[in-house]
């Protein structure tokens, strides 16, 4: 019996350490699923052209030039990058016994689409994708992100996402399915707005890859959306102006009618007063006789 307590303590300590001890640096955390064009993977000072089934490790940097790539992590989450994109696999921890997962990806630029596995969503689990202007905190969901140095957009395609500024982790915005936000440097996160159906189709043009020139296409959609919104606002203002003019015309007409009724009423009152005076005069004359 005297050996049971020390063994129990050892088991408790080993269990509590499982979540915080990262996998060995030589243990892969995922692999390249498919790739096309020029895609570079950098580990320390070693840079190689990406290839299918190539293992991926903590701190690996993946950069697409004129190419695209799709990777699958050990939790079965998938990440697809469009051309001119760059990410670093900062942190990746999973514990199968408790479904605990902690993952962090730094995104310097480009376009990312990810389907996050729902299998590892135990207590305390978190997955963060951090761009220069916003952090997306996610659990089992599907999303896309476009990132530049001064602006990022986060699109929720399924589930929900928590977004916050890197320096304001307590101020969080929930992005629901089929909505997106924009986050700019030195500005608050914009309120979520609906993803237009035409824009949403772009995310699913290719099952494996994000479409080439995705950011340019999205920017074109957003510019068209803003133009339509501005046009709609101009039409609303024009309609409001016409309604105001119509209201003023109606008010002026009613004012004229009221004046006419007043004048007519005064005229009728005057006539009635005259008749009354005439009747009183006749009655007085009769009384004299």
Residue frames as qw, qx, qy, qz and C-alpha x, y, z in Angstrom:
[[0.000, 0.885, 0.466, 0.000, 0.00, 0.00, 0.00],
 [0.340, -0.745, 0.046, 0.573, 2.87, 2.43, 0.75],
 [0.345, -0.116, 0.548, 0.753, 3.83, 2.47, -2.98],
 [0.233, 0.656, 0.691, 0.195, 0.32, 3.34, -4.20],
 [0.054, -0.917, -0.221, 0.328, 0.36, 6.99, -3.16],
 [0.248, -0.572, 0.427, 0.655, 3.69, 7.91, -4.87],
 [0.297, 0.170, 0.793, 0.505, 2.54, 6.11, -8.06],
 [0.126, 0.788, 0.602, -0.028, -0.79, 7.99, -7.94],
 [0.130, -0.844, 0.036, 0.520, 1.08, 11.30, -7.63],
 [0.299, -0.295, 0.641, 0.643, 3.30, 10.44, -10.60],
 [0.250, 0.453, 0.792, 0.324, 0.24, 9.58, -12.71],
 [0.030, 0.890, 0.393, -0.230, -1.45, 12.86, -11.80],
 [0.204, -0.718, 0.271, 0.608, 1.64, 14.88, -12.64],
 [0.298, -0.062, 0.750, 0.588, 2.11, 13.12, -15.96],
 [0.198, 0.649, 0.720, 0.149, -1.57, 13.67, -16.88],
 [0.036, -0.910, -0.212, 0.354, -1.45, 17.36, -16.00],
 [0.261, -0.579, 0.443, 0.633, 1.68, 17.83, -18.09],
 [0.523, 0.294, 0.725, 0.338, 0.17, 16.28, -21.22],
 [0.276, 0.879, 0.388, 0.015, -1.52, 19.50, -22.28],
 [0.091, -0.961, 0.148, 0.214, 1.46, 21.77, -21.83],
 [0.499, -0.428, 0.619, 0.429, 4.34, 19.72, -23.22],
 [0.566, 0.618, -0.220, -0.499, 4.62, 20.29, -26.99],
 [0.974, 0.178, 0.125, 0.063, 5.42, 17.41, -29.36],
 [0.633, -0.378, 0.352, 0.577, 9.09, 16.81, -30.12],
 [0.177, 0.704, -0.250, -0.641, 10.49, 19.05, -32.85],
 [0.044, 0.287, -0.847, -0.445, 11.08, 16.00, -35.05],
 [0.282, 0.356, 0.881, -0.135, 7.46, 14.81, -34.85],
 [0.014, -0.246, -0.512, -0.823, 5.29, 15.91, -37.81],
 [0.247, 0.324, 0.535, -0.740, 2.11, 17.84, -37.02],
 [0.645, 0.592, 0.275, -0.398, 0.66, 17.37, -40.49],
 [0.528, -0.062, 0.644, 0.549, 1.51, 16.93, -44.15],
 [0.240, 0.357, -0.326, -0.842, 1.06, 18.48, -47.57],
 [0.667, 0.340, 0.606, -0.270, -2.11, 17.13, -49.20],
 [0.638, 0.540, 0.416, 0.359, -1.63, 18.64, -52.65],
 [0.208, -0.714, 0.112, 0.659, 0.29, 21.46, -54.26],
 [0.638, 0.577, 0.369, 0.351, 0.75, 23.19, -57.58],
 [0.250, 0.896, -0.045, 0.365, 3.12, 25.85, -58.86],
 [0.426, 0.400, -0.496, 0.642, 5.82, 27.51, -56.78],
 [0.649, -0.694, -0.087, -0.300, 5.30, 26.86, -53.07],
 [0.416, 0.466, -0.620, 0.475, 8.17, 27.05, -50.57],
 [0.768, -0.597, -0.218, -0.077, 8.41, 25.46, -47.13],
 [0.277, 0.651, -0.482, 0.517, 11.05, 26.86, -44.78],
 [0.820, -0.537, -0.192, 0.053, 12.32, 25.16, -41.62],
 [0.568, -0.605, 0.147, 0.538, 15.05, 27.15, -39.88],
 [0.024, 0.658, -0.406, -0.633, 17.47, 28.01, -42.73],
 [0.269, 0.003, 0.899, 0.346, 16.36, 25.10, -44.91],
 [0.508, 0.450, 0.100, -0.728, 13.96, 25.99, -47.75],
 [0.274, 0.008, 0.907, 0.319, 12.44, 23.44, -50.11],
 [0.426, -0.010, -0.429, -0.796, 9.82, 23.28, -52.84],
 [0.621, -0.054, 0.539, -0.566, 6.62, 21.81, -51.40],
 [0.346, 0.137, -0.852, -0.368, 5.65, 18.30, -52.49],
 [0.778, -0.285, -0.238, -0.508, 2.64, 16.07, -51.86],
 [0.897, -0.304, -0.314, 0.065, 2.90, 14.02, -48.64],
 [0.408, 0.435, -0.419, 0.684, 5.75, 16.19, -47.36],
 [0.508, -0.560, -0.582, 0.300, 5.64, 16.22, -43.53],
 [0.001, 0.764, -0.007, 0.645, 5.15, 19.51, -41.71],
 [0.589, -0.235, -0.552, 0.542, 6.57, 20.56, -38.33],
 [0.269, -0.880, -0.279, 0.273, 6.17, 23.24, -35.67],
 [0.220, -0.734, 0.195, 0.612, 7.68, 26.59, -36.82],
 [0.470, 0.205, 0.641, 0.571, 7.51, 25.63, -40.51],
 [0.216, 0.571, 0.023, -0.791, 6.79, 28.57, -42.77],
 [0.501, 0.388, 0.723, 0.275, 4.69, 27.96, -45.88],
 [0.105, 0.630, -0.074, -0.766, 4.84, 30.57, -48.63],
 [0.631, 0.496, 0.570, 0.176, 3.11, 30.43, -51.99],
 [0.122, -0.358, 0.331, 0.865, 4.51, 32.40, -54.90],
 [0.553, 0.221, -0.360, -0.718, 2.76, 31.64, -58.18],
 [0.397, -0.002, -0.916, -0.051, 1.28, 28.52, -56.69],
 [0.659, -0.413, 0.027, -0.629, -1.27, 27.03, -54.30],
 [0.285, 0.189, -0.905, 0.253, -1.20, 24.42, -51.56],
 [0.738, -0.443, -0.125, -0.494, -3.48, 22.40, -49.31],
 [0.217, 0.326, -0.835, 0.387, -2.28, 20.83, -46.06],
 [0.747, -0.451, -0.373, -0.314, -3.88, 18.53, -43.48],
 [0.122, -0.586, 0.616, -0.511, -2.93, 18.70, -39.80],
 [0.215, 0.071, -0.958, 0.176, -2.94, 15.78, -37.38],
 [0.301, 0.263, 0.644, -0.653, -6.35, 16.79, -35.98],
 [0.361, 0.431, 0.777, 0.283, -7.76, 16.36, -39.54],
 [0.151, 0.855, 0.170, -0.466, -8.17, 20.11, -40.04],
 [0.656, 0.349, 0.386, 0.546, -7.36, 21.29, -43.55],
 [0.073, -0.798, 0.014, 0.598, -5.83, 24.57, -44.70],
 [0.642, 0.486, 0.404, 0.435, -5.67, 25.79, -48.30],
 [0.217, -0.661, 0.070, 0.715, -3.59, 28.77, -49.41],
 [0.589, 0.783, 0.198, 0.021, -3.97, 30.81, -52.57],
 [0.672, 0.400, -0.040, 0.623, -1.07, 32.39, -54.47],
 [0.166, 0.556, -0.220, 0.784, 1.07, 35.08, -52.76],
 [0.689, -0.639, -0.097, -0.329, 0.25, 33.83, -49.26],
 [0.412, 0.394, -0.679, 0.462, 2.43, 33.17, -46.22],
 [0.732, -0.588, -0.044, -0.342, 1.75, 31.40, -42.91],
 [0.216, 0.445, -0.795, 0.352, 3.81, 29.98, -40.05],
 [0.760, -0.352, -0.525, -0.153, 2.74, 26.94, -38.01],
 [0.079, -0.679, 0.424, -0.595, 3.41, 28.55, -34.63],
 [0.324, -0.248, 0.770, -0.491, 1.88, 26.04, -32.19],
 [0.730, -0.011, -0.480, -0.487, 0.11, 22.69, -32.34],
 [0.126, -0.208, 0.873, -0.423, -0.91, 20.54, -29.38],
 [0.726, -0.168, -0.340, -0.573, -3.51, 17.77, -29.22],
 [0.201, -0.228, 0.870, -0.388, -4.45, 15.33, -26.49],
 [0.446, -0.098, -0.737, -0.498, -6.62, 12.51, -27.75],
 [0.275, -0.265, -0.865, 0.326, -7.73, 11.34, -24.31],
 [0.001, -0.575, -0.495, 0.652, -9.49, 14.62, -23.46],
 [0.403, 0.699, 0.483, 0.340, -10.00, 16.00, -27.01],
 [0.233, -0.849, -0.001, 0.475, -7.87, 18.97, -25.99],
 [0.651, 0.442, 0.273, 0.553, -6.36, 21.03, -28.80],
 [0.150, -0.876, -0.004, 0.458, -4.32, 24.21, -28.88],
 [0.660, 0.299, 0.404, 0.558, -3.20, 25.51, -32.22],
 [0.011, -0.859, -0.034, 0.511, -1.83, 28.82, -33.44],
 [0.648, 0.362, 0.413, 0.528, -1.06, 29.95, -36.98],
 [0.108, -0.656, 0.038, 0.746, 0.52, 33.25, -37.94],
 [0.553, 0.593, 0.516, 0.277, -0.69, 34.65, -41.25],
 [0.316, -0.397, 0.119, 0.854, 1.45, 37.41, -42.75],
 [0.319, 0.405, -0.249, -0.820, -0.40, 37.85, -46.04],
 [0.161, 0.068, -0.881, -0.440, -2.56, 36.21, -48.68],
 [0.709, -0.119, -0.121, -0.684, -5.70, 34.10, -48.65],
 [0.012, -0.153, 0.961, -0.230, -6.50, 31.09, -46.49],
 [0.737, -0.191, -0.219, -0.610, -9.48, 28.74, -46.43],
 [0.062, 0.263, -0.905, 0.329, -9.77, 26.23, -43.61],
 [0.763, -0.329, -0.374, -0.412, -12.08, 23.47, -42.49],
 [0.101, -0.488, 0.702, -0.509, -11.42, 22.97, -38.77],
 [0.497, -0.125, -0.857, -0.050, -12.07, 19.50, -37.41],
 [0.557, -0.555, 0.011, -0.617, -14.71, 19.20, -34.69],
 [0.855, -0.124, -0.496, 0.089, -13.07, 16.12, -33.12],
 [0.559, -0.122, -0.426, 0.701, -10.80, 18.09, -30.77],
 [0.152, -0.618, -0.125, -0.761, -13.00, 20.63, -29.01],
 [0.611, -0.427, -0.606, 0.278, -12.54, 19.67, -25.36],
 [0.332, -0.914, -0.200, 0.122, -12.52, 22.08, -22.45],
 [0.385, -0.752, 0.245, 0.477, -9.95, 24.85, -22.87],
 [0.643, 0.198, 0.524, 0.523, -9.29, 24.06, -26.52],
 [0.189, 0.868, 0.060, -0.455, -8.54, 26.94, -28.85],
 [0.656, 0.245, 0.418, 0.578, -7.34, 27.57, -32.39],
 [0.016, 0.868, 0.067, -0.492, -6.13, 31.02, -33.33],
 [0.632, 0.405, 0.316, 0.580, -5.17, 32.40, -36.73],
 [0.232, -0.799, -0.118, 0.542, -3.43, 35.75, -36.31],
 [0.529, 0.641, 0.243, 0.501, -3.04, 38.29, -39.12],
 [0.357, 0.167, -0.184, 0.901, -1.38, 41.72, -38.80],
 [0.237, -0.293, 0.006, -0.926, -4.76, 43.32, -37.93],
 [0.751, -0.253, 0.054, -0.607, -7.01, 40.65, -36.38],
 [0.070, -0.222, 0.962, -0.141, -7.05, 37.31, -34.56],
 [0.728, -0.085, -0.352, -0.583, -9.67, 34.69, -35.46],
 [0.272, -0.253, 0.850, -0.375, -10.47, 32.32, -32.60],
 [0.699, 0.112, -0.405, -0.579, -12.19, 29.22, -33.93],
 [0.540, -0.134, 0.811, -0.183, -13.49, 25.77, -33.10],
 [0.425, 0.197, 0.835, 0.289, -15.01, 23.25, -35.48],
 [0.357, 0.782, 0.231, -0.456, -16.02, 25.51, -38.36],
 [0.644, 0.340, 0.413, 0.547, -15.24, 26.54, -41.92],
 [0.060, -0.911, -0.086, 0.400, -13.77, 29.92, -42.69],
 [0.667, 0.469, 0.133, 0.563, -11.66, 32.00, -45.04],
 [0.336, -0.813, -0.039, 0.474, -9.29, 34.87, -44.33],
 [0.584, 0.643, 0.051, 0.493, -7.64, 37.46, -46.54],
 [0.549, -0.727, -0.066, 0.406, -4.73, 39.35, -45.01],
 [0.492, 0.667, -0.063, 0.556, -2.55, 42.31, -45.83],
 [0.429, 0.053, -0.442, 0.786, -0.32, 44.50, -43.67],
 [0.122, -0.067, 0.199, -0.970, -3.02, 47.13, -43.13],
 [0.664, 0.023, 0.040, -0.746, -6.29, 45.20, -43.57],
 [0.005, -0.052, 0.998, 0.033, -7.77, 41.74, -43.08],
 [0.668, -0.079, -0.136, -0.727, -11.16, 40.15, -43.72],
 [0.168, -0.094, 0.957, -0.218, -12.58, 37.10, -41.94],
 [0.611, 0.008, -0.388, -0.690, -15.38, 35.12, -43.64],
 [0.436, -0.100, 0.818, -0.361, -17.44, 32.57, -41.70],
 [0.443, 0.126, -0.677, -0.574, -18.70, 29.87, -44.07],
 [0.720, -0.331, -0.577, -0.194, -20.04, 27.57, -41.34],
 [0.616, -0.368, -0.511, 0.473, -20.29, 27.66, -37.55],
 [0.148, -0.979, -0.093, -0.108, -19.15, 30.81, -35.76],
 [0.670, 0.246, -0.226, 0.663, -15.87, 32.67, -35.18],
 [0.372, -0.867, -0.164, 0.288, -14.63, 34.98, -32.43],
 [0.587, 0.507, 0.003, 0.631, -12.48, 37.83, -33.73],
 [0.395, -0.882, -0.107, 0.233, -10.49, 40.41, -31.82],
 [0.326, 0.871, -0.307, 0.203, -7.64, 42.87, -32.31],
 [0.752, 0.153, -0.510, 0.389, -4.23, 41.48, -31.27],
 [0.208, 0.218, -0.474, 0.827, -3.88, 44.15, -28.57],
 [0.480, -0.157, 0.216, -0.836, -7.54, 44.03, -27.44],
 [0.250, -0.003, -0.964, -0.085, -8.26, 40.40, -26.64],
 [0.117, 0.318, 0.753, -0.565, -11.11, 41.30, -24.28],
 [0.440, 0.485, 0.054, -0.753, -13.09, 43.14, -27.02],
 [0.272, -0.016, 0.915, 0.298, -14.49, 40.29, -29.12],
 [0.555, 0.309, -0.122, -0.763, -16.90, 40.18, -32.05],
 [0.600, 0.089, 0.793, -0.049, -18.85, 37.07, -33.04],
 [0.332, 0.371, -0.518, -0.695, -18.96, 36.34, -36.77],
 [0.719, 0.143, 0.590, -0.339, -21.85, 34.02, -37.61],
 [0.553, 0.170, 0.733, 0.357, -22.33, 31.78, -40.66],
 [0.383, 0.627, 0.511, 0.446, -22.48, 33.60, -44.01],
 [0.067, -0.996, -0.058, -0.009, -21.21, 36.88, -42.58],
 [0.741, 0.180, -0.125, 0.634, -17.79, 38.57, -42.61],
 [0.286, -0.915, -0.081, 0.272, -15.88, 41.40, -40.98],
 [0.583, 0.616, -0.145, 0.510, -13.09, 43.73, -42.00],
 [0.604, -0.726, -0.071, 0.322, -10.34, 44.80, -39.61],
 [0.490, 0.743, -0.092, 0.445, -8.02, 47.69, -40.40],
 [0.557, -0.032, -0.377, 0.739, -4.97, 49.05, -38.62],
 [0.079, -0.069, -0.271, 0.957, -5.76, 51.79, -36.09],
 [0.503, -0.130, -0.207, -0.829, -9.51, 51.21, -36.40],
 [0.594, -0.082, 0.655, -0.460, -12.15, 49.12, -34.60],
 [0.190, 0.089, 0.936, 0.282, -13.37, 45.89, -36.17],
 [0.385, -0.025, -0.293, -0.875, -16.29, 46.60, -38.47],
 [0.669, 0.038, 0.498, -0.550, -19.71, 45.16, -37.69],
 [0.382, 0.029, 0.889, 0.251, -20.40, 41.79, -39.39],
 [0.522, 0.437, -0.072, -0.729, -22.24, 41.97, -42.68],
 [0.878, 0.229, 0.382, -0.175, -23.74, 39.40, -45.04],
 [0.324, -0.300, 0.711, 0.548, -21.55, 37.59, -47.58],
 [0.593, 0.436, -0.144, -0.661, -23.17, 38.18, -51.00],
 [0.914, 0.112, 0.376, -0.101, -24.10, 34.86, -52.72],
 [0.704, 0.683, -0.160, 0.110, -21.87, 35.65, -55.72],
 [0.005, 0.760, -0.589, 0.276, -18.93, 36.21, -53.39],
 [0.721, -0.328, 0.554, -0.257, -19.61, 33.01, -51.44],
 [0.929, 0.357, 0.071, -0.066, -19.41, 30.93, -54.63],
 [0.374, 0.780, -0.479, 0.149, -15.76, 31.94, -55.04],
 [0.418, -0.557, 0.670, -0.259, -14.78, 29.95, -51.95],
 [0.749, 0.002, 0.649, -0.135, -15.99, 26.70, -53.51],
 [0.587, 0.663, -0.302, -0.354, -14.81, 27.03, -57.12],
 [0.575, 0.395, -0.711, 0.087, -12.16, 24.40, -56.36],
 [0.846, -0.460, -0.232, -0.139, -12.58, 21.67, -53.76],
 [0.845, -0.155, -0.181, 0.479, -8.85, 21.49, -52.99],
 [0.458, 0.027, -0.027, 0.888, -7.49, 24.98, -53.60],
 [0.062, 0.764, 0.279, -0.578, -8.38, 28.60, -53.06],
 [0.610, 0.717, 0.281, 0.186, -8.90, 30.24, -56.48],
 [0.569, 0.041, 0.083, 0.817, -5.94, 32.09, -57.99],
 [0.047, 0.279, 0.080, 0.956, -6.04, 35.88, -57.54],
 [0.300, -0.580, -0.756, 0.051, -8.71, 35.35, -54.90],
 [0.235, -0.539, -0.316, 0.744, -8.02, 38.63, -53.11],
 [0.013, 0.130, -0.354, -0.926, -8.34, 40.59, -56.35],
 [0.272, -0.366, -0.763, -0.459, -11.66, 38.88, -57.09],
 [0.341, -0.606, -0.643, 0.321, -12.91, 39.51, -53.56],
 [0.176, -0.399, -0.071, 0.897, -11.78, 43.13, -53.77],
 [0.120, -0.099, -0.552, -0.819, -13.66, 43.50, -57.05],
 [0.341, -0.523, -0.766, -0.155, -16.78, 42.04, -55.41],
 [0.332, -0.579, -0.456, 0.589, -16.39, 44.35, -52.42],
 [0.080, -0.220, 0.173, 0.957, -15.88, 47.39, -54.66],
 [0.242, -0.286, -0.676, -0.634, -18.98, 46.40, -56.63],
 [0.384, -0.568, -0.709, 0.163, -20.84, 45.88, -53.35],
 [0.250, -0.482, -0.245, 0.803, -19.74, 49.29, -52.06],
 [0.040, 0.018, -0.412, -0.910, -20.70, 50.90, -55.39],
 [0.326, -0.442, -0.744, -0.380, -24.14, 49.28, -55.25],
 [0.377, -0.579, -0.577, 0.436, -24.51, 50.35, -51.63],
 [0.153, -0.332, 0.000, 0.931, -23.53, 53.92, -52.54],
 [0.165, -0.163, -0.592, -0.772, -25.93, 53.86, -55.49],
 [0.372, -0.536, -0.755, -0.069, -28.71, 52.54, -53.25],
 [0.310, -0.526, -0.390, 0.689, -27.95, 55.24, -50.68],
 [0.028, -0.135, 0.255, 0.957, -28.06, 57.90, -53.43],
 [0.289, -0.339, -0.705, -0.553, -31.41, 56.55, -54.63],
 [0.386, -0.571, -0.674, 0.265, -32.72, 56.51, -51.05],
 [0.207, -0.416, -0.155, 0.872, -31.62, 60.13, -50.61],
 [0.111, -0.044, -0.486, -0.866, -33.23, 61.04, -53.93],
 [0.361, -0.467, -0.766, -0.254, -36.43, 59.27, -52.91],
 [0.351, -0.545, -0.519, 0.556, -36.33, 60.98, -49.53],
 [0.090, -0.235, 0.097, 0.963, -35.89, 64.36, -51.26],
 [0.242, -0.232, -0.636, -0.695, -38.83, 63.67, -53.59],
 [0.405, -0.541, -0.735, 0.056, -40.97, 62.59, -50.63],
 [0.276, -0.462, -0.316, 0.781, -40.00, 65.74, -48.76],
 [0.061, 0.061, -0.332, -0.939, -40.88, 67.86, -51.80],
 [0.346, -0.376, -0.744, -0.429, -44.19, 66.01, -52.12],
 [0.378, -0.540, -0.640, 0.395, -44.88, 66.52, -48.42],
 [0.138, -0.342, -0.081, 0.926, -44.17, 70.24, -48.77],
 [0.189, -0.118, -0.547, -0.807, -46.46, 70.40, -51.81],
 [0.397, -0.489, -0.767, -0.123, -49.24, 68.63, -49.91],
 [0.327, -0.505, -0.464, 0.650, -48.75, 70.92, -46.92],
 [0.026, -0.178, 0.164, 0.970, -48.87, 73.99, -49.17],
 [0.293, -0.278, -0.688, -0.603, -52.02, 72.70, -50.86],
 [0.413, -0.543, -0.712, 0.165, -53.64, 72.00, -47.50],
 [0.241, -0.386, -0.248, 0.855, -52.63, 75.44, -46.30],
 [0.125, -0.013, -0.382, -0.916, -54.26, 77.04, -49.36],
 [0.393, -0.404, -0.755, -0.334, -57.41, 74.96, -48.86],
 [0.374, -0.513, -0.593, 0.495, -57.55, 75.96, -45.21],
 [0.092, -0.265, -0.010, 0.960, -57.20, 79.60, -46.22],
 [0.257, -0.177, -0.588, -0.747, -59.95, 79.19, -48.81],
 [0.428, -0.496, -0.755, -0.016, -62.19, 77.54, -46.24],
 [0.297, -0.438, -0.407, 0.745, -61.42, 80.31, -43.78],
 [0.056, 0.126, -0.208, -0.968, -62.19, 83.01, -46.32],
 [0.358, -0.294, -0.710, -0.530, -65.32, 81.19, -47.43],
 [0.407, -0.496, -0.711, 0.288, -66.37, 80.74, -43.82],
 [0.162, -0.366, -0.217, 0.891, -65.79, 84.43, -43.12],
 [0.183, -0.040, -0.452, -0.872, -67.75, 85.34, -46.24],
 [0.422, -0.408, -0.767, -0.261, -70.65, 83.09, -45.22],
 [0.356, -0.473, -0.573, 0.567, -70.51, 84.47, -41.67],
 [0.038, -0.197, 0.034, 0.979, -70.63, 87.99, -43.05],
 [0.322, -0.205, -0.603, -0.700, -73.66, 87.17, -45.20],
 [0.456, -0.469, -0.753, 0.068, -75.39, 85.49, -42.26],
 [0.251, -0.385, -0.379, 0.804, -74.66, 88.53, -40.10],
 [0.126, 0.033, -0.278, -0.952, -76.16, 90.78, -42.80],
 [0.424, -0.338, -0.720, -0.433, -79.30, 88.62, -43.03],
 [0.420, -0.466, -0.673, 0.391, -79.65, 88.64, -39.28],
 [0.120, -0.281, -0.152, 0.940, -79.34, 92.41, -39.16],
 [0.258, -0.108, -0.493, -0.824, -81.88, 92.71, -41.96],
 [0.463, -0.430, -0.763, -0.136, -84.33, 90.44, -40.08],
 [0.343, -0.438, -0.516, 0.652, -83.85, 92.40, -36.85],
 [0.008, 0.115, -0.120, -0.986, -84.45, 95.64, -38.73],
 [0.375, -0.268, -0.634, -0.621, -87.71, 94.33, -40.18],
 [0.465, -0.471, -0.727, 0.181, -88.86, 93.13, -36.76],
 [0.228, -0.340, -0.313, 0.857, -88.17, 96.54, -35.22],
 [0.171, -0.026, -0.331, -0.927, -90.11, 98.27, -38.00],
 [0.448, -0.380, -0.735, -0.338, -93.12, 95.97, -37.43],
 [0.417, -0.448, -0.625, 0.484, -93.00, 96.64, -33.72],
 [0.066, -0.148, -0.060, 0.985, -93.20, 100.38, -34.38],
 [0.406, -0.138, -0.436, -0.791, -96.46, 99.93, -36.25]]
